[in-house]
Amino acid sequence: MTRDPADLTAADYLDGAREMAAADRPYLAYLLAEEAAKRTPEPATVAGIRATFPDPTTTREESD
C-alpha cells in the first residue's frame, strides 16, 4: 500500500529509521530520523532523536 508522504508522522519516520538501522543502513536511518526531528516540536525530543541516529558521515571511524 502506497502512502502519501504528506500523511506520514514523526513516529512513521522514526519507525523507518529503526528499520534501516536494524538493516545496517545507517545513512538512510539518519535521513529518516532527521525528517522525524523536523516534524517534532519538542526540543528535548529532537535532541534525543539526533543522539540516537547521528550522521554516520561525521561519526565514521577509520580502521587500520
PDB file as gemmi writes it, atoms N, CA and C in Angstrom:
CRYST1    1.000    1.000    1.000  90.00  90.00  90.00 P 1                      
ATOM      1  N   MET A   1       0.839  -1.172   0.000  1.00  0.00           N  
ATOM      2  CA  MET A   1       0.000   0.000   0.000  1.00  0.00           C  
ATOM      3  C   MET A   1       0.890   1.243   0.000  1.00  0.00           C  
ATOM      4  N   THR A   2       0.632   2.138  -0.904  1.00  0.00           N  
ATOM      5  CA  THR A   2       1.397   3.370  -1.019  1.00  0.00           C  
ATOM      6  C   THR A   2       0.746   4.441  -0.162  1.00  0.00           C  
ATOM      7  N   ARG A   3       1.593   5.174   0.567  1.00  0.00           N  
ATOM      8  CA  ARG A   3       1.097   6.264   1.408  1.00  0.00           C  
ATOM      9  C   ARG A   3       1.566   7.589   0.844  1.00  0.00           C  
ATOM     10  N   ASP A   4       0.760   8.586   1.059  1.00  0.00           N  
ATOM     11  CA  ASP A   4       1.141   9.937   0.682  1.00  0.00           C  
ATOM     12  C   ASP A   4       2.143  10.428   1.724  1.00  0.00           C  
ATOM     13  N   PRO A   5       3.353  10.837   1.310  1.00  0.00           N  
ATOM     14  CA  PRO A   5       4.349  11.297   2.280  1.00  0.00           C  
ATOM     15  C   PRO A   5       3.850  12.441   3.162  1.00  0.00           C  
ATOM     16  N   ALA A   6       2.917  13.218   2.682  1.00  0.00           N  
ATOM     17  CA  ALA A   6       2.386  14.320   3.486  1.00  0.00           C  
ATOM     18  C   ALA A   6       1.602  13.808   4.689  1.00  0.00           C  
ATOM     19  N   ASP A   7       1.132  12.573   4.619  1.00  0.00           N  
ATOM     20  CA  ASP A   7       0.360  11.990   5.714  1.00  0.00           C  
ATOM     21  C   ASP A   7       1.230  11.321   6.769  1.00  0.00           C  
ATOM     22  N   LEU A   8       2.524  11.182   6.512  1.00  0.00           N  
ATOM     23  CA  LEU A   8       3.404  10.496   7.456  1.00  0.00           C  
ATOM     24  C   LEU A   8       3.695  11.373   8.666  1.00  0.00           C  
ATOM     25  N   THR A   9       3.800  10.744   9.814  1.00  0.00           N  
ATOM     26  CA  THR A   9       4.075  11.457  11.070  1.00  0.00           C  
ATOM     27  C   THR A   9       5.526  11.244  11.479  1.00  0.00           C  
ATOM     28  N   ALA A  10       5.936  11.955  12.494  1.00  0.00           N  
ATOM     29  CA  ALA A  10       7.281  11.767  13.042  1.00  0.00           C  
ATOM     30  C   ALA A  10       7.465  10.319  13.480  1.00  0.00           C  
ATOM     31  N   ALA A  11       6.429   9.720  14.067  1.00  0.00           N  
ATOM     32  CA  ALA A  11       6.515   8.326  14.508  1.00  0.00           C  
ATOM     33  C   ALA A  11       6.723   7.383  13.328  1.00  0.00           C  
ATOM     34  N   ASP A  12       6.094   7.672  12.195  1.00  0.00           N  
ATOM     35  CA  ASP A  12       6.284   6.856  10.995  1.00  0.00           C  
ATOM     36  C   ASP A  12       7.740   6.915  10.536  1.00  0.00           C  
ATOM     37  N   TYR A  13       8.295   8.120  10.531  1.00  0.00           N  
ATOM     38  CA  TYR A  13       9.686   8.276  10.120  1.00  0.00           C  
ATOM     39  C   TYR A  13      10.642   7.597  11.100  1.00  0.00           C  
ATOM     40  N   LEU A  14      10.338   7.678  12.383  1.00  0.00           N  
ATOM     41  CA  LEU A  14      11.180   7.005  13.379  1.00  0.00           C  
ATOM     42  C   LEU A  14      11.112   5.494  13.228  1.00  0.00           C  
ATOM     43  N   ASP A  15       9.936   4.963  12.935  1.00  0.00           N  
ATOM     44  CA  ASP A  15       9.823   3.520  12.687  1.00  0.00           C  
ATOM     45  C   ASP A  15      10.707   3.118  11.514  1.00  0.00           C  
ATOM     46  N   GLY A  16      10.670   3.907  10.461  1.00  0.00           N  
ATOM     47  CA  GLY A  16      11.516   3.634   9.300  1.00  0.00           C  
ATOM     48  C   GLY A  16      12.999   3.729   9.644  1.00  0.00           C  
ATOM     49  N   ALA A  17      13.347   4.711  10.461  1.00  0.00           N  
ATOM     50  CA  ALA A  17      14.744   4.875  10.871  1.00  0.00           C  
ATOM     51  C   ALA A  17      15.217   3.651  11.652  1.00  0.00           C  
ATOM     52  N   ARG A  18      14.373   3.157  12.539  1.00  0.00           N  
ATOM     53  CA  ARG A  18      14.733   1.951  13.311  1.00  0.00           C  
ATOM     54  C   ARG A  18      14.907   0.744  12.391  1.00  0.00           C  
ATOM     55  N   GLU A  19      14.019   0.614  11.416  1.00  0.00           N  
ATOM     56  CA  GLU A  19      14.122  -0.495  10.466  1.00  0.00           C  
ATOM     57  C   GLU A  19      15.423  -0.403   9.668  1.00  0.00           C  
ATOM     58  N   MET A  20      15.768   0.792   9.228  1.00  0.00           N  
ATOM     59  CA  MET A  20      17.000   0.952   8.453  1.00  0.00           C  
ATOM     60  C   MET A  20      18.231   0.707   9.317  1.00  0.00           C  
ATOM     61  N   ALA A  21      18.189   1.128  10.560  1.00  0.00           N  
ATOM     62  CA  ALA A  21      19.313   0.869  11.471  1.00  0.00           C  
ATOM     63  C   ALA A  21      19.473  -0.637  11.685  1.00  0.00           C  
ATOM     64  N   ALA A  22      18.367  -1.345  11.851  1.00  0.00           N  
ATOM     65  CA  ALA A  22      18.415  -2.799  12.047  1.00  0.00           C  
ATOM     66  C   ALA A  22      18.916  -3.511  10.800  1.00  0.00           C  
ATOM     67  N   ALA A  23      18.692  -2.912   9.636  1.00  0.00           N  
ATOM     68  CA  ALA A  23      19.140  -3.490   8.370  1.00  0.00           C  
ATOM     69  C   ALA A  23      20.558  -3.041   8.015  1.00  0.00           C  
ATOM     70  N   ASP A  24      21.237  -2.384   8.963  1.00  0.00           N  
ATOM     71  CA  ASP A  24      22.600  -1.885   8.763  1.00  0.00           C  
ATOM     72  C   ASP A  24      22.673  -0.867   7.618  1.00  0.00           C  
ATOM     73  N   ARG A  25      21.705   0.034   7.598  1.00  0.00           N  
ATOM     74  CA  ARG A  25      21.666   1.128   6.628  1.00  0.00           C  
ATOM     75  C   ARG A  25      21.681   2.442   7.401  1.00  0.00           C  
ATOM     76  N   PRO A  26      22.831   2.795   8.017  1.00  0.00           N  
ATOM     77  CA  PRO A  26      22.872   3.937   8.925  1.00  0.00           C  
ATOM     78  C   PRO A  26      22.557   5.280   8.277  1.00  0.00           C  
ATOM     79  N   TYR A  27      22.938   5.473   7.024  1.00  0.00           N  
ATOM     80  CA  TYR A  27      22.670   6.771   6.422  1.00  0.00           C  
ATOM     81  C   TYR A  27      21.177   6.962   6.151  1.00  0.00           C  
ATOM     82  N   LEU A  28      20.513   5.911   5.682  1.00  0.00           N  
ATOM     83  CA  LEU A  28      19.067   6.006   5.494  1.00  0.00           C  
ATOM     84  C   LEU A  28      18.362   6.195   6.835  1.00  0.00           C  
ATOM     85  N   ALA A  29      18.843   5.520   7.869  1.00  0.00           N  
ATOM     86  CA  ALA A  29      18.275   5.695   9.210  1.00  0.00           C  
ATOM     87  C   ALA A  29      18.427   7.150   9.639  1.00  0.00           C  
ATOM     88  N   TYR A  30      19.585   7.712   9.411  1.00  0.00           N  
ATOM     89  CA  TYR A  30      19.849   9.111   9.756  1.00  0.00           C  
ATOM     90  C   TYR A  30      18.898  10.059   9.010  1.00  0.00           C  
ATOM     91  N   LEU A  31      18.728   9.844   7.709  1.00  0.00           N  
ATOM     92  CA  LEU A  31      17.855  10.716   6.922  1.00  0.00           C  
ATOM     93  C   LEU A  31      16.408  10.649   7.401  1.00  0.00           C  
ATOM     94  N   LEU A  32      15.933   9.447   7.675  1.00  0.00           N  
ATOM     95  CA  LEU A  32      14.568   9.302   8.184  1.00  0.00           C  
ATOM     96  C   LEU A  32      14.421   9.939   9.562  1.00  0.00           C  
ATOM     97  N   ALA A  33      15.425   9.776  10.400  1.00  0.00           N  
ATOM     98  CA  ALA A  33      15.381  10.373  11.734  1.00  0.00           C  
ATOM     99  C   ALA A  33      15.406  11.898  11.648  1.00  0.00           C  
ATOM    100  N   GLU A  34      16.162  12.442  10.719  1.00  0.00           N  
ATOM    101  CA  GLU A  34      16.182  13.898  10.545  1.00  0.00           C  
ATOM    102  C   GLU A  34      14.811  14.418  10.139  1.00  0.00           C  
ATOM    103  N   GLU A  35      14.120  13.680   9.286  1.00  0.00           N  
ATOM    104  CA  GLU A  35      12.763  14.088   8.910  1.00  0.00           C  
ATOM    105  C   GLU A  35      11.835  14.015  10.122  1.00  0.00           C  
ATOM    106  N   ALA A  36      12.001  12.993  10.937  1.00  0.00           N  
ATOM    107  CA  ALA A  36      11.204  12.887  12.168  1.00  0.00           C  
ATOM    108  C   ALA A  36      11.497  14.077  13.078  1.00  0.00           C  
ATOM    109  N   ALA A  37      12.767  14.448  13.186  1.00  0.00           N  
ATOM    110  CA  ALA A  37      13.152  15.576  14.036  1.00  0.00           C  
ATOM    111  C   ALA A  37      12.515  16.877  13.539  1.00  0.00           C  
ATOM    112  N   LYS A  38      12.452  17.062  12.233  1.00  0.00           N  
ATOM    113  CA  LYS A  38      11.834  18.268  11.672  1.00  0.00           C  
ATOM    114  C   LYS A  38      10.348  18.354  11.996  1.00  0.00           C  
ATOM    115  N   ARG A  39       9.724  17.194  12.189  1.00  0.00           N  
ATOM    116  CA  ARG A  39       8.283  17.147  12.451  1.00  0.00           C  
ATOM    117  C   ARG A  39       7.965  17.089  13.944  1.00  0.00           C  
ATOM    118  N   THR A  40       8.984  17.224  14.778  1.00  0.00           N  
ATOM    119  CA  THR A  40       8.812  17.123  16.224  1.00  0.00           C  
ATOM    120  C   THR A  40       8.960  18.508  16.852  1.00  0.00           C  
ATOM    121  N   PRO A  41       7.948  18.962  17.591  1.00  0.00           N  
ATOM    122  CA  PRO A  41       8.008  20.316  18.148  1.00  0.00           C  
ATOM    123  C   PRO A  41       8.832  20.448  19.433  1.00  0.00           C  
ATOM    124  N   GLU A  42       9.036  19.376  20.179  1.00  0.00           N  
ATOM    125  CA  GLU A  42       9.726  19.466  21.468  1.00  0.00           C  
ATOM    126  C   GLU A  42      11.240  19.380  21.285  1.00  0.00           C  
ATOM    127  N   PRO A  43      11.984  20.413  21.689  1.00  0.00           N  
ATOM    128  CA  PRO A  43      13.443  20.416  21.521  1.00  0.00           C  
ATOM    129  C   PRO A  43      14.153  19.244  22.200  1.00  0.00           C  
ATOM    130  N   ALA A  44      13.688  18.823  23.374  1.00  0.00           N  
ATOM    131  CA  ALA A  44      14.339  17.702  24.063  1.00  0.00           C  
ATOM    132  C   ALA A  44      14.163  16.407  23.277  1.00  0.00           C  
ATOM    133  N   THR A  45      13.000  16.228  22.679  1.00  0.00           N  
ATOM    134  CA  THR A  45      12.757  15.029  21.875  1.00  0.00           C  
ATOM    135  C   THR A  45      13.606  15.058  20.610  1.00  0.00           C  
ATOM    136  N   VAL A  46      13.713  16.224  19.998  1.00  0.00           N  
ATOM    137  CA  VAL A  46      14.552  16.378  18.806  1.00  0.00           C  
ATOM    138  C   VAL A  46      15.999  16.015  19.138  1.00  0.00           C  
ATOM    139  N   ALA A  47      16.497  16.494  20.261  1.00  0.00           N  
ATOM    140  CA  ALA A  47      17.870  16.182  20.671  1.00  0.00           C  
ATOM    141  C   ALA A  47      18.045  14.679  20.877  1.00  0.00           C  
ATOM    142  N   GLY A  48      17.052  14.035  21.456  1.00  0.00           N  
ATOM    143  CA  GLY A  48      17.119  12.589  21.658  1.00  0.00           C  
ATOM    144  C   GLY A  48      17.133  11.820  20.353  1.00  0.00           C  
ATOM    145  N   ILE A  49      16.327  12.255  19.390  1.00  0.00           N  
ATOM    146  CA  ILE A  49      16.303  11.615  18.075  1.00  0.00           C  
ATOM    147  C   ILE A  49      17.665  11.737  17.418  1.00  0.00           C  
ATOM    148  N   ARG A  50      18.214  12.943  17.449  1.00  0.00           N  
ATOM    149  CA  ARG A  50      19.506  13.168  16.787  1.00  0.00           C  
ATOM    150  C   ARG A  50      20.642  12.435  17.496  1.00  0.00           C  
ATOM    151  N   ALA A  51      20.539  12.258  18.792  1.00  0.00           N  
ATOM    152  CA  ALA A  51      21.567  11.499  19.518  1.00  0.00           C  
ATOM    153  C   ALA A  51      21.476  10.012  19.196  1.00  0.00           C  
ATOM    154  N   THR A  52      20.271   9.533  18.985  1.00  0.00           N  
ATOM    155  CA  THR A  52      20.072   8.112  18.680  1.00  0.00           C  
ATOM    156  C   THR A  52      20.508   7.773  17.263  1.00  0.00           C  
ATOM    157  N   PHE A  53      20.308   8.707  16.341  1.00  0.00           N  
ATOM    158  CA  PHE A  53      20.631   8.489  14.932  1.00  0.00           C  
ATOM    159  C   PHE A  53      21.581   9.586  14.440  1.00  0.00           C  
ATOM    160  N   PRO A  54      22.858   9.549  14.852  1.00  0.00           N  
ATOM    161  CA  PRO A  54      23.802  10.584  14.416  1.00  0.00           C  
ATOM    162  C   PRO A  54      24.165  10.423  12.941  1.00  0.00           C  
ATOM    163  N   ASP A  55      24.655  11.487  12.357  1.00  0.00           N  
ATOM    164  CA  ASP A  55      25.098  11.465  10.958  1.00  0.00           C  
ATOM    165  C   ASP A  55      26.288  10.519  10.842  1.00  0.00           C  
ATOM    166  N   PRO A  56      26.149   9.420  10.102  1.00  0.00           N  
ATOM    167  CA  PRO A  56      27.248   8.453  10.015  1.00  0.00           C  
ATOM    168  C   PRO A  56      28.462   8.981   9.248  1.00  0.00           C  
ATOM    169  N   THR A  57      28.294  10.049   8.487  1.00  0.00           N  
ATOM    170  CA  THR A  57      29.437  10.589   7.754  1.00  0.00           C  
ATOM    171  C   THR A  57      30.342  11.410   8.655  1.00  0.00           C  
ATOM    172  N   THR A  58      29.826  11.829   9.834  1.00  0.00           N  
ATOM    173  CA  THR A  58      30.656  12.593  10.752  1.00  0.00           C  
ATOM    174  C   THR A  58      31.129  11.758  11.935  1.00  0.00           C  
ATOM    175  N   THR A  59      30.571  10.555  12.093  1.00  0.00           N  
ATOM    176  CA  THR A  59      30.951   9.698  13.212  1.00  0.00           C  
ATOM    177  C   THR A  59      31.680   8.445  12.748  1.00  0.00           C  
ATOM    178  N   ARG A  60      32.024   8.399  11.492  1.00  0.00           N  
ATOM    179  CA  ARG A  60      32.678   7.245  10.914  1.00  0.00           C  
ATOM    180  C   ARG A  60      34.075   7.067  11.484  1.00  0.00           C  
ATOM    181  N   GLU A  61      34.396   5.833  11.826  1.00  0.00           N  
ATOM    182  CA  GLU A  61      35.734   5.522  12.355  1.00  0.00           C  
ATOM    183  C   GLU A  61      36.535   4.798  11.294  1.00  0.00           C  
ATOM    184  N   GLU A  62      37.741   5.226  11.097  1.00  0.00           N  
ATOM    185  CA  GLU A  62      38.636   4.583  10.147  1.00  0.00           C  
ATOM    186  C   GLU A  62      39.319   3.396  10.791  1.00  0.00           C  
ATOM    187  N   SER A  63      39.392   2.310  10.058  1.00  0.00           N  
ATOM    188  CA  SER A  63      40.102   1.137  10.592  1.00  0.00           C  
ATOM    189  C   SER A  63      41.476   1.068   9.938  1.00  0.00           C  
ATOM    190  N   ASP A  64      42.424   0.530  10.663  1.00  0.00           N  
ATOM    191  CA  ASP A  64      43.782   0.426  10.137  1.00  0.00           C  
ATOM    192  C   ASP A  64      43.957  -0.767   9.240  1.00  0.00           C  
TER     193      ASP A  64                                                      
END                                                                             
